[in-house]
Amino acid sequence: MSILAAQDLVRSYERGAPPSLDRVSLQVAAGEFLAVAGPSGSGKTTLLAILGGLDRPDSGRVMLDGEDLYARGADALTRLRAAAISFVFQSHNLLPTLTALENVSLAVYCKRGAAAQAEACHLASSSALRLRAPSRWGRRC
């Protein structure tokens, strides 16, 4: 069963211009990893934004765990993003005064308080980050 599915996604930014996404469909099973690759301007960021609930498609559907992501109202979609969807942006959305670990911890910390540090260490140690830098919070991973 797919945990994430997209069906016939279309997204255009300018009237009359070619769409950034043109009938894109995909399925991702639980536990499966997915890489999105392509040249600059091919719609990678647009696809990820739509799959993550940050932008709406002009047409098509995104199903997350069997539920239509965009059938939700704005508030419900915001709550879902906070609870179930995470993004690690390439660079410009990171806070330059924080360490890599603190940037990873921040969203979880806002939601779950002090337990965020332990969870961030766990996530970081199981990822490519393999953080060893000291934290301003007095802990190392």
Legacy VTK file of the C-alpha trace (Angstrom):
# vtk DataFile Version 3.0
C-alpha trace
ASCII
DATASET POLYDATA
POINTS 141 float
0.000 0.000 0.000
1.213 3.492 -0.812
1.820 5.879 2.045
2.089 8.731 -0.471
0.540 8.874 -3.922
0.212 11.622 -6.489
-2.119 11.398 -9.446
-1.983 13.620 -12.532
-0.487 16.672 -10.793
-0.495 19.849 -12.871
0.956 23.149 -11.687
1.454 26.308 -13.761
2.776 29.596 -12.464
2.050 31.852 -15.446
-0.928 31.824 -17.749
0.067 30.524 -21.156
3.489 29.288 -20.016
4.333 25.579 -20.021
3.368 23.977 -16.703
6.035 23.259 -14.106
4.324 19.913 -13.561
2.355 18.254 -16.330
0.296 15.204 -15.226
2.905 13.835 -12.786
1.957 10.634 -10.982
3.899 8.560 -8.455
3.500 6.164 -5.552
5.727 5.729 -2.506
5.350 2.677 -0.261
5.967 2.795 3.490
9.701 2.447 4.159
10.626 3.253 0.565
13.138 5.990 -0.232
12.627 8.307 -3.177
15.076 10.613 -4.929
13.847 13.449 -7.130
16.463 14.433 -9.700
16.496 16.582 -12.802
17.909 19.733 -14.328
17.254 23.191 -12.976
13.706 24.303 -13.728
12.324 20.797 -14.266
9.766 21.041 -11.423
11.547 19.216 -8.562
10.914 21.913 -5.961
7.337 22.391 -7.176
6.689 18.649 -6.878
8.133 18.472 -3.353
6.169 21.548 -2.257
2.920 20.011 -3.509
3.657 16.580 -2.017
4.431 18.243 1.315
1.343 20.426 1.436
3.194 23.720 0.972
1.656 24.515 -2.431
-1.557 23.397 -4.126
-1.688 21.810 -7.562
-3.861 23.358 -10.270
-5.299 19.871 -10.736
-4.603 16.340 -9.608
-4.583 14.682 -6.211
-2.104 13.939 -3.451
-3.022 11.065 -1.141
-1.178 10.831 2.170
-1.836 7.609 4.052
-5.058 7.115 2.074
-6.428 10.628 2.627
-6.651 13.416 0.035
-4.176 16.010 1.305
-5.943 18.946 -0.326
-9.456 17.983 0.771
-8.467 19.488 4.139
-8.994 23.110 5.035
-5.984 25.397 5.521
-5.893 25.003 9.325
-6.157 21.216 9.171
-3.437 21.094 6.517
-1.174 23.243 8.715
-1.722 20.883 11.670
-0.991 17.863 9.468
2.263 19.414 8.215
3.323 20.121 11.805
2.533 16.578 12.929
3.504 14.377 9.994
5.596 16.138 7.346
9.159 17.399 7.644
11.361 19.375 5.319
15.089 20.005 5.539
15.730 22.825 3.113
19.002 23.117 1.227
20.343 26.282 2.770
18.416 29.528 2.733
15.839 28.367 5.280
18.379 27.353 7.913
19.177 29.727 10.757
22.835 30.731 10.416
23.318 31.359 14.149
22.333 27.768 15.008
24.375 24.604 14.597
23.180 21.940 12.165
21.830 19.930 15.097
19.909 22.923 16.464
18.384 23.592 13.038
17.224 19.961 12.886
15.900 20.201 16.465
14.042 23.475 16.146
10.743 22.339 14.638
10.523 19.324 16.897
11.429 21.470 19.917
8.613 23.916 19.172
6.170 21.020 19.079
7.486 18.732 21.809
9.748 20.751 24.102
12.915 19.358 25.676
12.424 15.849 24.262
13.330 17.379 20.895
17.047 17.285 21.659
17.066 13.510 22.120
14.915 12.973 19.044
17.105 15.264 16.933
20.223 13.402 18.081
18.590 10.120 17.110
17.552 11.467 13.686
20.922 13.084 13.068
22.884 9.981 14.074
20.839 7.854 11.680
21.261 10.287 8.784
24.072 11.507 6.618
24.631 14.378 9.067
26.377 12.242 11.732
26.661 15.288 13.943
29.431 15.502 16.508
29.509 19.248 17.032
28.717 20.473 20.547
25.290 21.935 21.018
24.535 25.226 22.733
22.107 23.138 24.789
25.052 21.391 26.467
24.820 18.004 24.768
26.590 16.085 22.071
25.091 13.380 19.912
LINES 1 142
141 0 1 2 3 4 5 6 7 8 9 10 11 12 13 14 15 16 17 18 19 20 21 22 23 24 25 26 27 28 29 30 31 32 33 34 35 36 37 38 39 40 41 42 43 44 45 46 47 48 49 50 51 52 53 54 55 56 57 58 59 60 61 62 63 64 65 66 67 68 69 70 71 72 73 74 75 76 77 78 79 80 81 82 83 84 85 86 87 88 89 90 91 92 93 94 95 96 97 98 99 100 101 102 103 104 105 106 107 108 109 110 111 112 113 114 115 116 117 118 119 120 121 122 123 124 125 126 127 128 129 130 131 132 133 134 135 136 137 138 139 140
